[in-house]
Amino acid sequence: MTATATAARVFAAVPARVAGAILIVLAAVTVLGETLAPHDPRAQQAKLFAPPGTGGYPLGTDYLGRDVLSRLLAGTAPSIRDALAMVGVGLALGALPGILSPFAGRGAQFGLLRLTDALMTLPPIVFAIAVAGLFTDGELGVVIAIGVLLAPRFFRVMRAETLGFAGEQYVEAALLAGASRGWILRRHIARKVLPTLTVAATTSAGFAVLAIASLGFLGLGVQAPDPTWGGMLADSVEHLADDPLAPVWPGLTIGLTVWALSALADGLTDGLARHAHRPGEAGNTDGAAETAETAGAAGAAGAVAADSFDDRDGALPASAAEDPARIVPAQPLAPHTERVAADGPSPGRGPVRPQEITTRRPAAPSLLTVTGLRITVPGADGPREAVHGVDLTLGSGEALGLVGESGSGKTLTCRALLGALPPGCTIGGGRLVLDHNDLTTYTARDWRALYGTRIGAVFQDPAAYLNPSLSVGRQLTEVLRVRGGHSRPAARRRALELLRAVELRDPERVYGQIPTQLSGGMQQRVMLALAISCEPDLLIADEPTSGLDVRTQAEIVALLRSLRERTGLSLLFVSHDIAVVCELCERLAVFRDGRIVEQITTAGLLAGEARHPYTRALADASNIQRAVA
Amino acid sequence: MTTTTTTTTPSTADTGRGRQTRRRHVAGVRARRWARTLLLGALPVALISTFLVFLMTYLASGNPAAQKLGDRATPEEVTRLNASWGLDRSFPEQYLSWLGHAVRGDLGKSYFSGLSVTKSIGERLPVDASITLVAVVVAVLAGFAAGILAALRQGGITDRAITVLAAAATTIPEFWLAIMFVSLFSLTLGWLPSGGYVPLTEDPGQWLLHVLLPGGSLGLAVAAQVARQLRTSLLAAFGAHYVLGARVRGLSTPRILFGHILRNAAAPAIATLGLAIPTLLGGAVIAEAIFGLPGLGQYALSGAQSHDIPVIQGVLVVSIVLVLSCNLAVDAFLGWLRPATRGTR
């Protein structure tokens, strides 16, 4: 990269350019110093407290009659000088140990990390006061004190960067190829670490300027009568009643300086750090600040994923082996059904409608009708249509399967039916009618009235759709109390019933657990319990079995079937797996490229009546005869 | 902040036998995590930082007796006084004795006034604790209100105003706001006192009036950081799947925001608050100077000016203990807030 190209990237944004201009002015003032000042910054002029703009004093005079502008200009050099010195001390102490620390032994790493933690517990101002008292209250003491406390910042940033690179393939490849550590450090890491180091140094310089001002306020660092920005603020407090404007000028000067440094750091992040991201080299070389900020969240997400994964692997074969009856639906569920019906707090609309258990209603009145649904999604070249006029009907108590490969529009259709299209997606035309109401005209408030009581939903990846921080019981009782109008004890009872109804074996224990303590299959059961808690008429299940192992998948399908039979739910079931759909639904609609290419009954499909070649291909590929038999 | 990274422990297999032991197992894991945080995190850090403090003061201690007794003292008198302070002993002896006393709450006596450092700090600490407490309350209230409002009105005029104000607040020294507030609320409007301190036990109303300006102005600076962080994490969380999950259960927006999103998204903002504690302590020291409050900072400054080693040591040790306890409290709170990530930081 050429220097000019880099500079153009760093100063691409307006704030970075303004910041650059300010910093050039500051640099000039630092170098030229007091020669720029219109008056002697220490000399007392004729007039005390002269207002700004009068008598040749652009910013007026202070309580001793000294020119304020001259004092600000004269105070610039020590601030900038000391800030640079502090950053230099911090870099010298922190950067190299940080880069090398990942290669040190475990004990040394532990010691270094605790040492940086220890330095970070020292409050900078209090520490600087102590150092000033113990050694010298001049500039040297202040520079060393703050510089030492800056070192942990550089240490941590550099350590994180090196750790990030050290594990990357090209570094490992170089190691395997026989390169020495030192060579790798110089050749690869140092070059990539440099941009981050520049950003960290700039940010730290801003911190240093603030610290210098604070310490100058307390009389540490450059000593009177030499002017400092902090010292001017301290003087202004003494004479605030006479001159209320006095603190404004040094305050503005400090503020502009720190702002310029932080805006430059932003520009450097964009121009340097991003640039280090070169094609062919994997890994995140974004600004360290960003890395640090997102690290917590990413770590948490990672932990969640890892946890549920571990759980799934360990838990499920064991539980299934222990209770093979669980995968056989219908029959063993009868006792449950009666119990739930008897205990149900609202007998009229209890979860079980006995008359519906025995009768299937293929000719039931239509619950949901979709006509000509079009959905537009944002694309690289503006919005484009992804669903091109989909027509569907779903009878009351019926189960309809939507099948097709990913990107065929089935999930988008589902989201439209939930009033929850992803950001940027819009309904481009068509009607969604639920019980004679056109849902496309619904406001957020109208939708909320439907959720839970009319429409329930479960999704793929249940771990992501459950609140990771609240216990299963809290999440269930919340819905039951808010949407179902249950009292606290009734909600608790009902929640336990629901956990039992979704065939969790130890409802009391699951009630008190947080989702990450459950296996994937258990999480999906909890999702189902939440979805049916307020007895919806329609359950939208978007790939609820994808990502589960085959055994758990079969259990969830069996559970869904038994729930349908017990409660008379209508089911809209989305899956890319035609075999699973056939097990559960009476009819299916085959999606391809945003259109429904064929709608067919399961019986018809099994009898080989599919007309569209794509449907036949899907059926052949998944060998549904065997799966259903 | 301690950086002990313990991975979330994978749960045991959900077998019949495992089930009975599992609850106990989970509790045990949590207890062990806490032990780890304390033993591998806070305790070594406390030991290292206090050792650094002692080392620093030892290197700089010079000859305090000569300084105190002045030119007319005989060398014998100086030696005797230094010996009475234990300064004739070896470094390890001095350190261990100092540490042993400090652990029991005895920070020694001032070389010059002869008063107990622990007692003197105890008298002054409430001032800084009050300022810091008010600052934290203001930072939480204002920071969370502004952050939530900005995130809800993303891109709107409110959001932009909050973003600009918050950015501006992080570029000025936190005590500058205190000066401007004195100018406005005390000198111009006369609403609040411009200085002085009334202990809480004496008159709670007057206490609040006197600490409102110093604490509030420091708190607003931290509130700006909290608001920025919270806005960022809220905007990221709005798109989270669990939010959609809560929505399709029919929960209202305020309920989802306060009951679900904040609980998961507030952690970085609260961590920011925890990281700001050392800065707040420094700010309190300066606020003491502005408002003429008899606090820890004035004690430290006078101790530093007179080279009073036990005073300097005491103030630093108390600051370290305060910062570490705040960190531990923040850790514990975050663990309660997000049990799924307890111990992973």
Contacts between the chains, C-beta under 8 A, distances in Angstrom:
chain1	res1	chain2	res2	distance
A	110	B	40	7.9
A	113	B	3	6.0
A	114	B	44	4.5
A	114	B	45	5.5
A	114	B	48	5.6
A	115	B	48	5.8
A	117	B	1	7.2
A	117	B	2	5.9
A	117	B	3	6.5
A	117	B	41	7.4
A	117	B	45	4.5
A	117	B	48	7.8
A	118	B	44	8.0
A	118	B	45	4.9
A	118	B	46	7.9
A	118	B	48	3.9
A	118	B	49	3.7
A	118	B	52	6.5
A	119	B	49	7.3
A	119	B	52	7.7
A	120	B	1	7.0
A	120	B	278	7.5
A	121	B	45	6.2
A	121	B	46	7.9
A	121	B	49	5.3
A	121	B	278	7.0
A	121	B	320	5.1
A	121	B	323	4.5
A	121	B	324	5.7
A	121	B	327	7.6
A	122	B	49	6.4
A	122	B	278	7.1
A	122	B	316	7.2
A	122	B	319	7.1
A	122	B	320	6.7
A	122	B	323	7.8
A	123	B	278	4.0
A	123	B	279	7.3
A	123	B	281	4.2
A	123	B	282	4.9
A	123	B	319	5.1
A	123	B	323	6.6
A	124	B	278	6.7
A	124	B	279	7.3
A	124	B	282	5.7
A	125	B	281	7.4
A	125	B	282	2.9
A	125	B	283	7.6
A	125	B	285	5.4
A	125	B	286	6.9
A	125	B	297	7.8
A	126	B	281	6.2
A	126	B	282	6.1
A	126	B	285	6.3
A	126	B	296	7.9
A	126	B	297	7.4
A	126	B	300	6.1
A	126	B	315	6.4
A	126	B	316	6.6
A	126	B	319	5.0
A	127	B	316	7.0
A	129	B	285	7.3
A	129	B	297	7.5
A	129	B	300	5.1
A	129	B	301	5.9
A	129	B	304	5.2
A	130	B	53	7.9
A	130	B	56	7.5
A	130	B	300	6.9
A	130	B	304	6.2
A	130	B	312	4.8
A	130	B	315	7.0
A	130	B	316	5.6
A	131	B	56	7.5
A	132	B	304	5.9
A	133	B	300	7.9
A	133	B	301	7.9
A	133	B	303	6.5
A	133	B	304	2.3
A	133	B	305	6.4
A	133	B	307	6.2
A	133	B	308	8.0
A	133	B	312	5.7
A	134	B	56	6.4
A	134	B	57	6.3
A	134	B	60	3.6
A	134	B	304	7.3
A	134	B	307	7.3
A	134	B	309	7.8
A	134	B	312	6.4
A	135	B	60	5.7
A	137	B	304	7.6
A	206	B	171	7.5
A	210	B	173	5.3
A	213	B	173	4.8
A	214	B	173	5.7
A	214	B	175	6.7
A	214	B	282	6.5
A	214	B	283	7.9
A	214	B	286	5.8
A	217	B	173	7.6
A	217	B	175	6.6
A	217	B	286	5.9
A	217	B	289	7.0
A	218	B	285	7.4
A	218	B	286	6.5
A	218	B	289	6.3
A	218	B	301	6.7
A	230	B	173	7.7
A	233	B	173	7.6
A	233	B	175	7.7
A	233	B	176	6.7
A	233	B	179	6.5
A	234	B	289	7.6
A	236	B	179	6.7
A	237	B	179	5.7
A	237	B	182	7.5
A	237	B	289	8.0
A	237	B	290	5.5
A	240	B	179	7.1
A	240	B	182	6.2
A	240	B	183	5.4
A	240	B	187	6.0
A	241	B	187	5.4
A	244	B	183	4.7
A	244	B	187	6.8
A	244	B	188	7.2
A	247	B	176	6.6
A	247	B	179	4.5
A	247	B	180	6.4
A	247	B	183	7.1
A	248	B	180	7.9
A	251	B	172	5.8
A	251	B	173	7.6
A	251	B	176	4.5
A	251	B	179	7.7
A	251	B	180	7.5
A	254	B	171	7.8
A	254	B	172	6.2
A	254	B	173	6.0
A	254	B	176	7.3
A	255	B	168	6.9
A	255	B	171	4.7
A	255	B	172	4.3
A	255	B	176	7.8
A	256	B	171	7.8
A	258	B	170	7.9
A	258	B	171	4.1
A	258	B	172	7.3
A	259	B	167	7.6
A	259	B	168	7.6
A	259	B	171	4.2
A	262	B	170	7.6
A	262	B	171	6.6
A	293	B	229	7.9
A	293	B	232	7.3
A	293	B	268	6.9
A	296	B	267	6.6
A	296	B	268	5.9
A	296	B	271	7.1
A	296	B	345	7.0
A	297	B	233	7.3
A	297	B	236	7.1
A	297	B	268	7.4
A	299	B	5	8.0
A	299	B	341	7.4
A	299	B	344	5.7
A	299	B	345	7.8
A	300	B	338	7.0
A	300	B	340	7.1
A	300	B	341	4.3
A	300	B	344	6.6
A	303	B	7	6.6
A	303	B	8	4.2
A	303	B	340	7.1
A	303	B	341	5.9
A	303	B	344	5.2
A	304	B	8	7.7
A	304	B	340	5.9
A	304	B	341	7.8
A	306	B	7	7.4
A	306	B	8	7.0
A	306	B	10	7.5
A	307	B	8	5.1
A	307	B	10	6.3
A	307	B	11	7.3
A	307	B	340	7.6
A	310	B	10	3.5
A	310	B	11	7.1
A	311	B	10	6.8
A	311	B	11	5.4
A	311	B	14	7.6
A	314	B	10	7.2
A	314	B	11	7.5
A	314	B	12	7.2
A	314	B	13	4.0
A	314	B	14	7.2
A	315	B	11	7.7
A	315	B	13	5.6
A	315	B	14	3.6
A	316	B	14	7.7
A	318	B	13	5.2
A	318	B	14	6.1
A	318	B	15	4.6
A	319	B	14	5.3
A	319	B	15	7.6
A	322	B	15	7.0
A	322	B	16	6.1
A	418	B	248	5.8
A	420	B	244	5.7
A	420	B	247	6.6
A	420	B	248	6.6
A	423	B	239	7.1
A	444	B	253	7.9
A	448	B	247	7.8
A	448	B	250	5.5
A	448	B	251	8.0
A	448	B	252	6.8
A	449	B	250	7.4
A	450	B	250	7.6
A	451	B	247	6.9
A	451	B	248	5.1
A	451	B	249	6.1
A	451	B	250	3.5
A	452	B	248	7.6
A	452	B	249	5.1
A	452	B	250	3.6
A	453	B	250	6.7
A	455	B	248	7.3
A	456	B	248	7.3
A	456	B	249	7.9
A	457	B	248	4.5
A	459	B	241	7.1
A	459	B	244	8.0
A	459	B	245	7.3
A	461	B	241	7.1
A	464	B	240	7.6
A	464	B	241	3.8
A	464	B	242	6.6
A	464	B	245	8.0
A	465	B	241	4.8
A	465	B	242	5.8
A	465	B	244	6.8
A	465	B	245	3.6
A	466	B	242	6.1
A	466	B	245	6.4
A	467	B	242	4.8
A	467	B	245	7.4
A	467	B	246	6.9
A	467	B	260	5.2
A	467	B	263	7.5
A	467	B	264	7.0
A	468	B	242	6.9
A	468	B	264	6.7
A	468	B	338	7.2
A	468	B	340	4.4
A	468	B	341	7.9
A	469	B	263	5.1
A	469	B	264	5.5
A	469	B	337	6.6
A	469	B	338	4.7
A	469	B	339	6.2
A	469	B	340	6.0
A	470	B	260	7.4
A	470	B	263	7.1
A	478	B	251	7.2
A	478	B	255	7.8
A	478	B	259	6.9
A	479	B	249	4.8
A	479	B	250	7.3
A	479	B	251	7.1
A	482	B	250	7.5
A	482	B	251	6.2
A	482	B	252	7.6
A	482	B	255	6.7
A	483	B	249	6.8
A	483	B	250	4.8
A	483	B	251	7.6
A	506	B	19	6.6
A	509	B	19	7.3
A	509	B	23	7.0
A	514	B	339	5.3
A	514	B	340	5.6
A	515	B	340	7.4
A	516	B	8	7.0
A	516	B	340	4.3
A	517	B	11	5.7
A	517	B	26	7.1
A	519	B	14	6.4
A	522	B	14	7.9
A	527	B	245	7.6
A	530	B	245	7.8
A	530	B	249	6.0
A	531	B	248	7.9
A	531	B	249	7.7
A	533	B	249	7.7
A	534	B	249	7.9
A	534	B	250	7.1
